[in-house]
């Protein structure tokens, strides 16, 4: 029994508030980690929403650029007298002086 008493006496005596401080520290860490995880997952969700909005806007921008190019080509064609002449002949049935309109009837 003397040996047992000697080994127990080698252990330092626990201070009275150390367990309580450890519990408080652990509770603080759990609360902090919970808040950090909540914030992290919230930001992940916001990032996904922002990425989808970005992709949608990029697609809209690409469509607008394509439409602008198409309209620019139409403007260039409308500035060409030969194209205007073709449109007048096809759509309005107009012809130059001295020309005759030939219509095929089935």
C-alpha positions in Angstrom: 0.0 0.0 0.0 2.8 2.3 0.5 3.7 2.1 -3.2 0.2 3.1 -4.2 0.1 6.0 -1.9 3.5 7.1 -3.3 2.3 7.0 -6.9 -0.9 8.9 -6.1 1.1 11.6 -4.2 3.2 12.2 -7.4 0.2 13.4 -9.3 -0.2 17.2 -9.1 -3.3 18.2 -7.3 -6.0 19.6 -9.6 -6.7 23.2 -9.1 -10.3 23.8 -8.0 -11.5 25.8 -11.1 -9.5 24.0 -13.9 -12.4 21.6 -14.8 -14.8 24.5 -14.9 -12.5 26.6 -17.1 -12.0 23.6 -19.5 -15.8 23.2 -19.8 -16.2 26.9 -20.5 -13.4 26.9 -23.0 -14.9 23.8 -24.7 -18.4 25.4 -24.8 -16.9 28.5 -26.3 -15.0 26.5 -29.0 -18.2 24.5 -29.9 -20.2 27.7 -30.2 -17.5 29.4 -32.3 -17.1 26.4 -34.6 -20.9 26.1 -35.0 -21.0 29.8 -36.0 -18.0 29.3 -38.4 -19.7 26.3 -40.1 -23.0 28.2 -40.4 -21.3 31.1 -42.0 -19.2 28.9 -44.3 -22.2 27.0 -45.7 -24.2 30.3 -46.1 -21.4 31.8 -48.1 -21.2 28.6 -50.2 -24.9 28.9 -51.1 -24.5 32.6 -51.9 -21.5 31.8 -54.1 -23.5 29.2 -56.0 -26.4 31.7 -56.5 -24.0 34.4 -57.7 -22.3 31.9 -60.1 -25.7 31.0 -61.7 -26.7 34.7 -62.0 -23.3 35.3 -63.6 -23.8 32.5 -66.2 -27.3 33.8 -67.0 -26.0 37.3 -67.5 -23.1 36.2 -69.6 -25.4 34.2 -71.9 -27.7 37.3 -72.2 -24.6 39.4 -73.0 -23.5 37.0 -75.7 -27.0 36.9 -77.3 -27.0 40.8 -77.3 -23.6 40.9 -79.0 -24.8 38.4 -81.6 -28.0 40.5 -82.2 -25.9 43.6 -82.5 -23.7 42.1 -85.1 -26.7 40.9 -87.0 -28.3 44.4 -87.0 -24.9 45.9 -88.0 -24.8 43.6 -91.0 -28.4 44.6 -91.9 -27.4 48.3 -91.7 -24.4 47.7 -93.9 -26.7 45.9 -96.5 -29.2 48.7 -96.4 -26.5 51.2 -97.3 -25.8 49.2 -100.5 -27.8 50.5 -103.4 -27.9 47.0 -105.1 -29.4 45.4 -102.0 -32.1 48.1 -101.9 -32.8 47.5 -105.5 -33.2 43.8 -104.9 -35.5 44.4 -102.0 -37.7 46.8 -104.0 -37.9 44.2 -106.8 -38.7 41.2 -104.6 -41.0 42.8 -102.0 -42.6 45.7 -103.8 -42.6 44.4 -107.4 -40.8 47.5 -108.6 -38.7 47.5 -111.7 -36.4 50.0 -113.4 -37.6 52.0 -116.3 -37.6 50.0 -119.5 -37.7 46.6 -117.7 -40.7 44.3 -117.8 -42.1 42.2 -115.0 -42.5 38.5 -115.9 -44.8 36.5 -113.7 -45.1 32.8 -114.0 -48.6 31.5 -113.4 -49.1 27.8 -112.7 
